Structures are given as structure tokens and as C-alpha cells.
Amino acid sequence: MNSVLMLVRLLFLICLILAASTTGEADGQLVYSGFTGANLTLDGAATVTPDGLLELTNGTDQQKGHAFYPTPVRFAGSPGGAVQSFSASFVFAIQSIYTDLSAHGMAFVVASSTNFSSALPGQLLGLTDIQNNGNGSNHFFAVELDTIQNKEFDDLNANHAGANVNGLRSLQSYYAGYFDDEDGNFRNLSLISREAMQVWVDYDHRVAQITVTMAPINVRRPAKPLFTATHNLTTAVTDVAYVGFSSATGTINVRHYVLGWSFAMNGPAPAIDIAKLPKLPRMGPKPRSKVLDIVLPIASGVFVLTLGTIVLLVLQRRFRYAELREDWEVEFGPQRFSYKDLYRATEGFSDTHLLGIGGFGRVYKGILPVSTRMEVAVKKVAHDSKQGIKEFISETER
């Protein structure tokens, strides 16, 4: 009986371990490479699509959406103690109905509560309301990805990332992009490019430093961060807090997506398996086949070249047999043969038919077409030979 009871307990323990692995949490860490079957606390417009995308806003205006890991995380080493180091990474994408305009943005959030019912959409990103913006009682830390420039918050531009505490005026911010490891140059990124990008957020409690880094999904984490900020998060983050995302729209229809996410206390966030991330939905017209992009220019070039060759051959043939009727022929010419017939009769005035060279031209032996098979002597006179014309006329009058 005791052995059976021990076996049941062992199976129960295994089930608990498997459950923890399924949710992506182990030893204070969590990782999602897609959100199919994920246990998340969602509100507002937020949902998990059948494809496994975490969709924070669904393309309608003036809305907000939140998604949080349901279990709070202990940030302080002891009650009332300092907030410990943590790291997060996530892959996101913003899809606007326009390619050059969006509203308003999204943020990674560490908050004391998952209740944002009083928060407003628009420029407040679903994090607070106007009256309480910047209030110390908000108890949140956020890294915003902002696609609208709000002068009231001293925003850099309409395409930036920023680190915020308890409000929407950033401690530090920088233009969206990354520093290339190869040459150290800054590469701009458009948050509304409809392309997936990755963000890394790190907090080092030893020096109270916040580090934010970003890059395209196919670029490894740059060595140089996008920006750093110095702020002791113990003043903002409670001992136990929730981690997740907030997003909001304004008057423009936008969809904000999270494709993957990882988080860890006192260590680097686990790597997101990029190969397992869900695909983003297509926006805009269906892209044309790359085969057509390659074949059509080649086919057009071949057609133009072929047509040009045909025209050239026709013109060459026409000029080859073209003949000019001289003024003297009208008065003195007893019989006229076409240049084409004479050309063929002498096989193109071939040297093998050359009989001799006179004072005003060359004389060729020729055989007229099959109908007559008459042998003739053909004298070829240069068009600009005045003396030759006089001698030729005198010969034809004899």
C-alpha cells in the first residue's frame, strides 16, 4: 500500500513539473516562443490568435489591451528590500493600415496590479489616466515603443523607445534602431514597418541601471545598447509585481503583436526560439511572385531584342536591293533591270564574277533569272562619278 501511495505522489510531482514546463516557467524564468495554449491574464482587446500570436489591439480605434503572466513575480530579495536584477526579451510587430502613420504604441510593463480599468487609450498607452500620469502611487516600470510624438511628454519623435516610471514622460529615450556591430553605425528602424523586431530589457540593481537594446529579428543582439538610464526601481516596483504588456490605439486602426517573450530574475532571460515564432498576418495586396519579377524583365528584353533584330534585317534587306533612278536614265536608258535582279545575277557583285575594271567602274559577268538564263555584262558605276556617267551614256547610244 505504501509503495502505491509513493507512486501516486511521484506521478503527481511529475505532472506538476510538466505543467510548469508547458507554461514556460521554471526557477523564476518564463519563455514563450509563440502563445498557443499560454495561460495569460488578458483584458480589453487583447487575445491570443489561433496562430499563436499575442494580439494586444485588434485594429479598431480608441482601444487598449493588456496581457500579463498570471502569477506575480517576487522582485525584492526580502520584504521592503531592494528590487533585484531582472532581464526580459520580446519579439513584437506593429501593423498599421497605413505604411507611414500609426497610433499609439505598446510597452513592456512591470506593475503592482493587472487592473488598468481606469487607464486611458491613446497617448497614455493604457497605463494610466491624465490626472494620475506620473503619480508615484502608480507603481509601474515600462519600456515604451511609441509611434506618435506627444509634445506634452517631450517625445523625441514619432518613432522611438523609452524607459518610463509611473508615467509617460520617459527617463531616457532614443530613436528606434540599433548600433551595428560591424561598423558601429546607427541603423534606423521603423516601428510601423510591419516587420518583427526584438527588444531586450535589463536592470542591474547593483548600479541601478536600465539597459534597452533592439534589433531586427534576423540580427543577433547588438553589443552596444540603444540607450541606458540610471534609476533605482525600488522606488517604483513593489516587492511582488506582475510582468506583461500594455498597448493602446488612437484614431488610426492598428494591430500590436507580441510573437515571443522571455523573462528571468537575477540572470539573463532565456533565448526565444525564433524558428518557432508564429507568422504575422499579411497586410496590403498579395505580393507578386518573385519568379515574375525575374522572368518578366528578361522576357521583355528578349522580345525587344528580337523585334529590333527583325526590323534591322528587313531594313538591311530593303537597302541591299534598293535602287536609285538617275536623271539620265529617263532620257537615255533603253531598258531597265532592277538592282535586285542584277545583284542576284552577279551573286552580290562577287569578285568571282569580275570581268575587268574600266575607267569609270567595274564590269561583272551575270546570269539573269531562270526565266531567261541570259548572260549579261553588268557595269557598276559609282553614284557620284560624273565622268563615268557620260562615258556610260555614250556606250548605250552606240
C-alpha positions as CSV (number, residue, x, y, z in Angstrom):
1,M,0.0,0.0,0.0
2,N,2.8,2.4,0.9
3,S,4.6,1.7,-2.4
4,V,1.3,2.5,-4.3
5,L,1.0,5.8,-2.4
6,M,4.6,6.7,-3.1
7,L,4.0,6.0,-6.8
8,V,0.9,8.2,-6.9
9,R,2.8,11.1,-5.2
10,L,5.7,10.6,-7.7
11,L,3.3,10.8,-10.6
12,F,1.6,13.9,-9.1
13,L,5.0,15.6,-8.8
14,I,5.9,14.7,-12.4
15,C,2.6,16.3,-13.5
16,L,3.4,19.5,-11.7
17,I,6.8,19.7,-13.3
18,L,5.3,19.1,-16.8
19,A,2.7,21.8,-16.1
20,A,5.4,24.2,-15.2
21,S,7.3,23.4,-18.4
22,T,4.2,23.8,-20.5
23,T,3.6,27.3,-19.2
24,G,7.2,28.2,-19.8
25,E,8.1,28.9,-16.2
26,A,10.9,27.3,-14.3
27,D,13.1,28.6,-11.5
28,G,11.8,32.2,-11.8
29,Q,12.0,32.2,-15.6
30,L,9.4,32.1,-18.3
31,V,9.7,31.9,-22.1
32,Y,7.2,31.8,-24.9
33,S,8.1,31.1,-28.5
34,G,4.5,31.7,-29.5
35,F,1.5,31.8,-27.3
36,T,-0.6,28.8,-28.3
37,G,-2.1,27.4,-25.1
38,A,-0.4,30.1,-22.9
39,N,-2.0,30.9,-19.6
40,L,-2.2,34.7,-19.5
41,T,-4.4,37.3,-17.9
42,L,-5.9,39.2,-20.7
43,D,-8.2,42.3,-20.8
44,G,-9.5,44.8,-23.2
45,A,-8.8,44.0,-26.9
46,A,-6.0,41.5,-26.0
47,T,-6.3,38.0,-27.2
48,V,-4.3,35.0,-28.4
49,T,-5.0,34.3,-32.1
50,P,-5.4,30.7,-33.4
51,D,-1.9,31.0,-34.9
52,G,-0.4,31.7,-31.5
53,L,0.1,35.5,-31.8
54,L,-0.5,37.6,-28.7
55,E,-2.6,40.4,-30.2
56,L,-2.9,43.4,-27.9
57,T,-5.1,45.5,-30.1
58,N,-7.3,44.2,-33.0
59,G,-7.4,47.1,-35.5
60,T,-10.2,49.2,-34.1
61,D,-9.6,52.7,-32.8
62,Q,-9.6,54.1,-29.2
63,Q,-9.0,50.8,-27.5
64,K,-6.5,49.3,-25.1
65,G,-5.3,45.8,-24.3
66,H,-3.2,44.2,-21.6
67,A,-1.6,40.8,-21.2
68,F,0.1,39.6,-18.0
69,Y,1.7,36.5,-16.7
70,P,-0.9,35.4,-14.2
71,T,1.5,34.7,-11.3
72,P,3.2,37.6,-9.6
73,V,6.9,37.7,-9.5
74,R,9.0,38.5,-6.4
75,F,11.3,41.4,-7.3
76,A,12.6,42.2,-3.8
77,G,15.0,39.9,-2.2
78,S,13.2,40.4,1.1
79,P,10.0,42.3,2.1
80,G,10.8,46.0,1.8
81,G,14.1,45.2,0.3
82,A,15.7,46.4,-2.9
83,V,14.4,45.4,-6.3
84,Q,16.7,42.7,-7.7
85,S,18.2,42.5,-11.2
86,F,16.0,41.2,-14.0
87,S,16.0,40.7,-17.7
88,A,13.3,40.5,-20.4
89,S,13.2,39.9,-24.1
90,F,10.3,40.0,-26.5
91,V,9.6,40.0,-30.2
92,F,7.0,42.4,-31.4
93,A,5.4,43.8,-34.6
94,I,3.1,46.8,-35.3
95,Q,0.8,46.7,-38.2
96,S,-1.0,49.9,-39.2
97,I,-3.5,50.3,-42.0
98,Y,-1.0,53.0,-43.3
99,T,2.7,52.5,-44.0
100,D,3.8,55.9,-42.7
101,L,1.3,56.6,-39.8
102,S,0.3,54.7,-36.7
103,A,-1.1,55.2,-33.2
104,H,-0.1,55.0,-30.4
105,G,2.2,52.2,-29.3
106,M,2.9,49.4,-26.8
107,A,5.0,48.8,-23.8
108,F,6.6,46.0,-21.7
109,V,5.4,46.6,-18.2
110,V,6.2,45.6,-14.6
111,A,3.3,46.7,-12.5
112,S,1.9,46.2,-9.0
113,S,-1.5,45.2,-10.4
114,T,-3.1,43.8,-13.5
115,N,-6.1,46.2,-13.1
116,F,-5.8,49.0,-15.6
117,S,-9.6,49.7,-15.9
118,S,-9.2,53.4,-15.2
119,A,-6.3,53.8,-17.7
120,L,-6.9,55.6,-21.0
121,P,-6.0,54.6,-24.5
122,G,-4.3,56.9,-27.0
123,Q,-1.1,58.6,-25.9
124,L,-1.3,57.1,-22.4
125,L,-0.8,53.6,-23.8
126,G,-3.4,52.1,-21.5
127,L,-1.1,52.6,-18.5
128,T,-2.7,55.5,-16.6
129,D,-5.1,58.4,-16.9
130,I,-4.3,62.1,-17.3
131,Q,-4.8,63.0,-13.7
132,N,-2.6,60.3,-12.4
133,N,0.1,60.4,-15.0
134,G,3.5,60.5,-13.2
135,N,1.9,59.8,-9.8
136,G,4.2,57.7,-7.5
137,S,1.2,55.6,-6.5
138,N,1.1,54.1,-10.0
139,H,3.9,51.7,-9.2
140,F,4.9,50.7,-12.7
141,F,8.0,50.5,-14.8
142,A,7.6,50.4,-18.6
143,V,9.7,50.3,-21.8
144,E,7.6,52.0,-24.4
145,L,7.6,51.7,-28.2
146,D,6.0,54.9,-29.2
147,T,4.7,55.7,-32.7
148,I,3.3,59.2,-32.0
149,Q,5.2,62.3,-31.0
150,N,3.4,63.8,-28.0
151,K,4.9,67.2,-27.1
152,E,3.3,67.1,-23.6
153,F,5.6,64.1,-22.8
154,D,8.7,65.7,-24.5
155,D,8.8,62.8,-27.0
156,L,11.8,62.7,-29.4
157,N,9.8,61.9,-32.5
158,A,7.1,59.6,-33.7
159,N,9.4,56.5,-33.8
160,H,11.2,56.0,-30.5
161,A,11.8,53.7,-27.5
162,G,11.8,55.0,-23.9
163,A,12.1,53.9,-20.3
164,N,9.3,55.1,-18.1
165,V,8.5,55.1,-14.4
166,N,4.9,55.8,-13.2
167,G,4.1,57.9,-16.2
168,L,4.6,58.6,-19.9
169,R,7.4,61.1,-19.7
170,S,10.5,58.9,-20.3
171,L,13.5,58.8,-18.0
172,Q,15.6,58.3,-21.2
173,S,14.7,57.6,-24.8
174,Y,16.2,57.2,-28.2
175,Y,15.3,56.9,-31.8
176,A,14.1,53.3,-32.8
177,G,17.1,51.4,-34.2
178,Y,20.3,49.7,-33.3
179,F,24.1,50.1,-33.4
180,D,25.6,47.7,-36.0
181,D,28.3,45.5,-34.5
182,E,30.3,45.5,-37.8
183,D,30.9,49.3,-38.1
184,G,29.3,50.8,-35.1
185,N,27.0,52.9,-37.1
186,F,23.4,53.5,-36.0
187,R,20.7,51.8,-38.2
188,N,17.2,53.3,-38.1
189,L,14.3,51.0,-37.7
190,S,10.6,51.8,-38.3
191,L,8.4,50.6,-35.5
192,I,5.5,50.5,-38.0
193,S,7.4,48.6,-40.7
194,R,5.0,45.6,-40.1
195,E,8.2,43.6,-39.6
196,A,9.1,41.6,-36.4
197,M,11.8,43.2,-34.2
198,Q,13.3,42.1,-30.9
199,V,13.8,44.1,-27.7
200,W,16.0,43.3,-24.7
201,V,15.4,45.0,-21.3
202,D,17.9,44.6,-18.5
203,Y,18.0,46.0,-15.0
204,D,21.2,45.8,-12.9
205,H,20.3,46.5,-9.3
206,R,24.0,46.9,-8.3
207,V,24.3,50.2,-10.3
208,A,20.6,50.9,-10.7
209,Q,21.0,50.9,-14.4
210,I,18.3,50.2,-17.0
211,T,19.5,49.0,-20.4
212,V,17.4,48.8,-23.6
213,T,18.5,47.2,-26.8
214,M,16.7,46.4,-30.0
215,A,17.4,44.9,-33.4
216,P,15.6,43.3,-36.4
217,I,14.6,39.7,-35.7
218,N,17.3,38.3,-38.0
219,V,20.1,40.3,-36.3
220,R,21.8,39.0,-33.1
221,R,21.7,41.2,-30.0
222,P,24.0,44.2,-30.6
223,A,26.8,44.7,-28.2
224,K,26.0,48.4,-27.8
225,P,22.6,49.1,-26.4
226,L,20.1,51.6,-27.8
227,F,20.2,53.5,-24.5
228,T,20.8,53.3,-20.8
229,A,19.1,55.1,-17.9
230,T,20.1,55.3,-14.2
231,H,17.2,54.9,-11.8
232,N,16.6,52.8,-8.7
233,L,13.5,50.8,-9.5
234,T,12.9,50.1,-5.8
235,T,11.0,53.4,-5.7
236,A,8.6,52.2,-8.4
237,V,8.3,48.4,-8.4
238,T,6.7,46.7,-5.5
239,D,8.1,43.7,-3.7
240,V,5.8,41.4,-5.7
241,A,4.7,42.6,-9.2
242,Y,3.3,41.4,-12.5
243,V,5.1,41.3,-15.8
244,G,3.4,41.7,-19.2
245,F,2.4,44.2,-21.9
246,S,0.1,47.1,-22.4
247,S,-1.0,48.7,-25.7
248,A,-3.4,51.3,-27.0
249,T,-4.7,52.9,-30.2
250,G,-6.0,56.3,-31.1
251,T,-7.9,57.3,-34.2
252,I,-5.9,55.0,-36.5
253,N,-6.6,51.3,-36.8
254,V,-3.5,49.4,-35.6
255,R,-2.7,45.9,-34.5
256,H,0.0,45.4,-31.9
257,Y,1.5,41.9,-31.7
258,V,3.9,40.1,-29.4
259,L,5.3,36.9,-31.1
260,G,7.6,35.7,-28.3
261,W,8.6,36.7,-24.8
262,S,11.0,35.6,-22.1
263,F,11.8,36.9,-18.6
264,A,14.1,36.0,-15.7
265,M,15.1,37.3,-12.3
266,N,18.8,37.7,-11.4
267,G,20.1,36.4,-14.7
268,P,19.7,36.6,-18.5
269,A,16.3,36.0,-20.0
270,P,16.1,32.6,-21.8
271,A,16.5,32.7,-25.5
272,I,13.4,32.9,-27.6
273,D,13.3,30.2,-30.3
274,I,12.9,32.4,-33.4
275,A,12.2,29.4,-35.6
276,K,9.1,28.5,-33.6
277,L,7.6,32.0,-33.7
278,P,4.1,32.3,-35.3
279,K,3.8,34.1,-38.7
280,L,2.4,37.6,-38.9
281,P,-0.8,38.1,-40.9
282,R,-0.3,39.6,-44.3
283,M,-1.3,43.2,-44.8
284,G,-1.8,45.0,-48.1
285,P,-2.0,43.5,-51.6
286,K,-0.7,40.0,-52.2
287,P,2.9,40.2,-53.1
288,R,3.8,39.4,-56.7
289,S,5.7,36.2,-57.4
290,K,9.4,36.7,-57.4
291,V,9.6,34.5,-60.4
292,L,7.6,37.1,-62.3
293,D,9.9,39.8,-61.1
294,I,12.8,37.9,-62.7
295,V,11.1,36.4,-65.8
296,L,9.1,39.5,-67.0
297,P,12.1,41.8,-67.4
298,I,14.1,39.1,-69.2
299,A,11.2,38.2,-71.5
300,S,10.6,41.9,-72.3
301,G,14.2,42.3,-73.1
302,V,14.3,39.3,-75.3
303,F,11.1,40.4,-77.1
304,V,12.5,43.9,-77.7
305,L,15.8,42.5,-78.9
306,T,14.1,40.0,-81.2
307,L,11.8,42.7,-82.7
308,G,14.8,45.0,-83.2
309,T,16.7,42.3,-84.9
310,I,13.8,41.5,-87.3
311,V,13.4,45.2,-88.1
312,L,17.1,45.6,-88.7
313,L,17.2,42.5,-91.1
314,V,14.2,43.8,-93.0
315,L,15.7,47.3,-93.4
316,Q,19.1,45.7,-94.3
317,R,17.4,43.6,-97.0
318,R,15.5,46.5,-98.3
319,F,18.6,48.7,-98.6
320,R,20.6,45.9,-100.1
321,Y,18.2,45.8,-103.1
322,A,17.3,49.4,-103.1
323,E,17.8,51.3,-106.3
324,L,18.0,54.9,-107.2
325,R,16.7,56.0,-110.6
326,E,19.1,58.5,-112.0
327,D,18.0,61.5,-114.1
328,W,20.0,60.3,-117.1
329,E,18.1,57.0,-117.2
330,V,14.8,58.7,-118.0
331,E,16.3,60.2,-121.2
332,F,18.8,57.6,-122.3
333,G,18.0,54.3,-120.7
334,P,16.8,51.8,-123.4
335,Q,16.0,49.1,-120.8
336,R,15.9,48.9,-117.1
337,F,16.8,46.0,-114.9
338,S,16.1,46.0,-111.2
339,Y,19.1,46.3,-108.9
340,K,17.8,43.2,-107.1
341,D,18.0,41.1,-110.3
342,L,21.4,42.4,-111.1
343,Y,22.6,41.8,-107.6
344,R,21.4,38.2,-107.8
345,A,22.8,37.8,-111.3
346,T,26.3,38.7,-110.1
347,E,25.9,36.9,-106.8
348,G,26.2,40.2,-104.9
349,F,28.8,41.7,-107.3
350,S,31.1,38.9,-106.2
351,D,34.8,39.2,-107.2
352,T,34.5,35.7,-108.8
353,H,32.2,37.4,-111.5
354,L,34.6,40.3,-112.0
355,L,35.5,40.7,-115.8
356,G,37.5,43.8,-115.5
357,I,37.9,47.3,-114.2
358,G,37.3,50.2,-116.6
359,G,37.9,53.9,-116.4
360,F,34.7,54.6,-114.6
361,G,33.6,51.4,-112.9
362,R,33.8,47.6,-112.7
363,V,32.3,45.1,-115.1
364,Y,30.8,41.8,-113.8
365,K,29.5,38.7,-115.6
366,G,26.0,38.0,-114.7
367,I,23.3,35.5,-115.4
368,L,19.8,36.8,-115.4
369,P,17.0,34.9,-113.6
370,V,15.9,31.4,-114.5
371,S,13.2,32.6,-116.9
372,T,15.8,33.8,-119.4
373,R,19.1,32.5,-118.2
374,M,20.7,35.2,-120.3
375,E,24.4,36.1,-119.8
376,V,25.0,39.8,-119.4
377,A,27.8,42.1,-118.6
378,V,27.0,44.4,-115.7
379,K,28.9,47.6,-115.3
380,K,28.7,49.0,-111.8
381,V,29.1,52.8,-111.8
382,A,29.6,54.9,-108.7
383,H,26.7,57.2,-108.0
384,D,28.9,60.3,-107.7
385,S,31.1,59.5,-110.8
386,K,30.2,62.3,-113.3
387,Q,32.8,61.3,-115.9
388,G,31.7,57.6,-115.7
389,I,28.1,58.6,-116.4
390,K,29.0,60.5,-119.6
391,E,31.0,57.5,-120.9
392,F,28.3,55.1,-120.0
393,I,25.7,57.1,-121.9
394,S,27.9,57.3,-124.9
395,E,28.2,53.5,-124.8
396,T,24.5,52.9,-124.6
397,E,23.9,55.2,-127.6
398,R,26.2,53.2,-129.9
